[in-house]
């Protein structure tokens, strides 16, 4: 079994759901060496997350952002963690809902995603800054 791992830094993006599949693939050419295996992508942050969803229609990303903002509103009187801004505590909640990692099968040197699937960076802060991903792949 072969194991690869690297850390990459994504540039800052605005709040929202951003398709990052090409960035992950371009940053990890070692995938081509694996006939079968697993890719694991982990984000080292508590106010952003990762998920897999539709990669074709950008309105899906827009609708997800609107729904998450409705589901987890800012400026709630019961929030205690408010020193980093009104978007911070909701960002932690949203990140917990979507999670901090995704796993994707590798087949013939490529991510074996469904036809309409892509990896999303879920940026929940208004000004989140660069985000760091740890990408691991193993297989043969």
C-alpha positions in Angstrom: 0.0 0.0 0.0 1.2 3.5 -0.8 0.4 6.6 1.3 0.6 10.2 0.3 -0.1 13.3 2.3 0.3 17.0 1.8 -1.0 20.3 3.2 -2.3 23.0 0.9 -3.5 26.5 1.6 -6.5 27.8 -0.2 -6.8 31.5 -1.0 -9.4 33.5 0.9 -12.9 33.4 -0.5 -16.1 35.2 0.3 -18.6 33.7 2.6 -20.5 30.9 0.8 -20.1 27.4 -0.7 -17.2 27.2 -3.2 -16.4 24.3 -5.6 -12.8 23.3 -4.9 -12.6 19.9 -6.7 -10.2 21.2 -9.3 -7.9 22.9 -6.7 -7.7 19.6 -4.8 -7.0 17.5 -7.9 -4.3 20.0 -9.2 -2.6 20.2 -5.8 -2.4 16.4 -5.5 -1.0 14.9 -8.8 0.1 11.8 -6.7 -3.5 10.5 -7.2 -2.5 9.4 -10.7 -0.2 6.8 -9.1 -3.1 4.9 -7.4 -5.2 2.4 -9.2 -7.6 1.9 -6.3 -7.7 3.7 -3.0 -9.2 6.5 -0.8 -8.7 10.2 -0.7 -9.4 12.0 2.5 -9.6 15.8 2.7 -9.6 17.5 6.1 -9.9 21.3 6.8 -8.0 22.6 9.8 -10.5 25.2 10.9 -13.6 25.4 13.1 -15.5 28.1 11.2 -15.4 26.5 7.7 -16.2 23.0 6.5 -16.2 20.6 3.6 -19.0 18.7 1.9 -19.8 17.0 -1.4 -22.7 18.2 -3.4 -23.8 19.2 -6.9 -21.0 20.6 -9.2 -23.1 21.6 -12.2 -25.6 24.3 -11.2 -24.2 27.2 -9.1 -27.7 28.0 -7.8 -27.3 25.0 -5.5 -24.4 26.7 -3.7 -26.4 29.9 -3.5 -29.5 28.2 -2.1 -27.4 26.3 0.4 -25.9 29.5 1.7 -29.3 31.2 2.0 -30.7 28.2 3.8 -27.8 27.9 6.2 -28.1 31.6 7.1 -31.8 31.1 7.7 -31.3 28.0 9.8 -28.4 29.4 11.8 -28.9 33.2 12.1 -26.5 35.8 13.4 -27.0 38.0 16.5 -28.9 35.6 18.6 -29.3 36.8 22.2 -28.3 33.4 23.6 -24.9 33.4 21.9 -22.1 33.9 24.4 -19.2 33.5 22.0 -19.4 36.9 20.3 -16.0 38.5 20.7 -14.9 37.6 17.2 -17.9 39.1 15.4 -21.6 38.3 14.8 -20.7 35.8 12.1 -18.3 33.7 14.3 -20.6 31.6 16.5 -23.0 30.8 13.6 -19.9 29.8 11.6 -18.9 27.3 14.3 -22.4 25.8 14.3 -22.6 25.6 10.5 -19.1 24.0 10.4 -20.3 21.4 12.9 -23.3 20.7 10.7 -21.4 20.1 7.5 -18.3 18.6 9.0 -14.5 19.0 8.6 -13.7 16.2 6.1 -14.8 14.3 3.1 -13.6 10.9 1.8 -13.7 10.0 -1.9 -12.8 6.7 -3.6 -9.9 6.7 -6.0 -10.2 4.7 -9.2 -7.6 4.6 -11.9 -5.8 7.6 -10.6 -8.8 9.9 -10.3 -11.4 10.9 -7.7 -14.4 8.6 -8.3 -17.1 11.2 -7.7 -20.5 10.9 -9.2 -21.3 12.8 -12.4 -22.7 15.8 -10.7 -20.6 15.7 -7.5 -17.9 18.1 -6.4 -16.0 19.1 -3.2 -17.2 22.3 -1.6 -15.4 24.6 0.7 -18.1 25.9 3.0 -16.8 29.3 4.1 -19.0 30.5 7.0 -17.2 33.7 7.9 -17.5 37.0 6.1 -13.7 37.3 6.1 -12.4 33.9 6.9 -8.9 34.2 5.4 -6.9 31.5 3.8 -7.9 27.9 4.7 -5.6 25.0 5.2 -6.4 21.5 4.0 -4.6 18.2 4.8 -5.1 15.9 1.9 -4.2 12.2 2.4 -4.4 9.4 -0.1 -3.7 5.7 0.2 -4.1 2.7 -2.0 -2.3 0.7 -4.6 
